[in-house]
């Protein structure tokens, strides 16, 4: 009898996850349709992407970390950071080896290795986690993404360039590693939110209300933008390359 109850609860949970994922894909379909019919132009997509990265996502990150300090939550944050460190150390090494086996030129090998090493967790990850696990899970998501952002804009740049730093320098522009890229606004938001958590500092409600409203735009807007981006992707060039399937299978 107990087994049947557990099975029923598992089915209910799976259905709940399915509906959440379906809702996200529906939003992506809206963005795809709007872009295909020219309702949303390329400039608008670029502007919405900037809005998400520079405004709605930082607000969501900060507000997700508005929790009173507790030793248990702090411990979970440290475990998350440690596990993320081990994960990226392993996956980057495996990705470089896998990309080398595909036997393509250095530029494409770098792109494949980057795709295998880094998911789209900084842009789409927050909406997916929030939809499936709820807003409380965003605290640890933010902790994980601190490491993601730092590595994606340091090791990731070196991977994409085949280990070369040509095209930029450590001080700033181009394709090189820069402090501005390492400590982008989302990393700063996560660090600021974590400091507020450590000292149990609560943002005044007069500021918290608009920040929650802005942060709440992240999920629907990110999915619509993702769909609009897919509408401009040359599908034929992607589906015709067997290496794309190999990379996708390894990534999953």
FENZISUL-V495888 format. One record per residue. N is the residue number from 0. D_LAST is the distance of its C-alpha to the last C-alpha in Angstrom with 2 decimals. Layout:
N;D_LAST, N;D_LAST
//
This chain:
0;35.43, 1;33.28, 2;30.37, 3;30.85, 4;30.91, 5;27.65, 6;26.07, 7;27.51, 8;26.25, 9;22.68, 10;23.00, 11;24.50, 12;21.71, 13;19.04, 14;21.31, 15;21.72, 16;18.00, 17;17.87, 18;20.89, 19;19.59, 20;16.39, 21;18.79, 22;21.12, 23;18.66, 24;17.87, 25;21.66, 26;22.33, 27;20.04, 28;21.97, 29;25.17, 30;24.32, 31;23.34, 32;26.61, 33;28.74, 34;27.61, 35;28.06, 36;31.57, 37;32.47, 38;33.03, 39;30.72, 40;31.39, 41;29.47, 42;31.74, 43;31.06, 44;27.27, 45;27.79, 46;30.22, 47;27.99, 48;25.16, 49;27.79, 50;29.05, 51;25.72, 52;25.08, 53;28.74, 54;30.04, 55;28.07, 56;25.12, 57;27.58, 58;29.72, 59;26.89, 60;25.95, 61;29.61, 62;30.37, 63;27.38, 64;28.95, 65;32.38, 66;32.81, 67;35.73, 68;35.17, 69;34.49, 70;33.94, 71;31.17, 72;29.13, 73;29.89, 74;28.68, 75;25.38, 76;25.03, 77;25.81, 78;23.36, 79;20.56, 80;21.68, 81;21.92, 82;18.48, 83;16.99, 84;19.22, 85;18.11, 86;14.39, 87;15.05, 88;17.56, 89;15.25, 90;12.18, 91;14.73, 92;16.46, 93;13.58, 94;12.52, 95;16.20, 96;16.57, 97;13.73, 98;15.17, 99;18.57, 100;17.78, 101;17.05, 102;20.75, 103;21.12, 104;23.53, 105;23.17, 106;22.44, 107;19.47, 108;18.21, 109;18.51, 110;16.64, 111;13.66, 112;13.86, 113;14.16, 114;11.14, 115;9.03, 116;11.27, 117;11.70, 118;9.95, 119;12.55, 120;13.50, 121;17.12, 122;17.71, 123;15.61, 124;14.66, 125;18.25, 126;18.75, 127;15.71, 128;16.82, 129;20.39, 130;19.94, 131;18.20, 132;19.75, 133;22.85, 134;24.63, 135;25.33, 136;21.72, 137;22.02, 138;24.24, 139;21.62, 140;19.10, 141;21.86, 142;22.34, 143;18.74, 144;18.95, 145;22.17, 146;20.46, 147;17.65, 148;20.46, 149;22.60, 150;20.08, 151;18.66, 152;22.32, 153;23.49, 154;21.16, 155;19.00, 156;22.19, 157;23.21, 158;19.95, 159;20.32, 160;23.96, 161;23.50, 162;25.20, 163;28.12, 164;29.46, 165;31.50, 166;31.82, 167;32.22, 168;33.62, 169;33.07, 170;35.40, 171;33.80, 172;32.84, 173;31.01, 174;27.83, 175;28.90, 176;27.93, 177;30.16, 178;31.00, 179;30.84, 180;27.14, 181;26.42, 182;28.38, 183;27.53, 184;28.65, 185;25.57, 186;25.84, 187;29.56, 188;29.05, 189;26.87, 190;29.48, 191;32.32, 192;30.85, 193;30.39, 194;33.98, 195;35.24, 196;33.47, 197;35.08, 198;38.49, 199;37.94, 200;39.03, 201;38.79, 202;38.73, 203;41.83, 204;41.26, 205;42.80, 206;39.87, 207;37.20, 208;37.73, 209;37.04, 210;34.10, 211;32.50, 212;33.25, 213;31.74, 214;28.61, 215;28.31, 216;27.88, 217;24.51, 218;22.31, 219;24.08, 220;24.80, 221;21.30, 222;19.96, 223;22.98, 224;22.61, 225;18.96, 226;20.21, 227;23.17, 228;21.20, 229;19.20, 230;22.67, 231;23.63, 232;20.68, 233;21.94, 234;19.69, 235;21.56, 236;20.86, 237;17.09, 238;16.88, 239;19.36, 240;17.51, 241;15.63, 242;14.16, 243;12.21, 244;10.52, 245;10.02, 246;8.61, 247;6.19, 248;5.25, 249;5.44, 250;3.82, 251;0.00
//
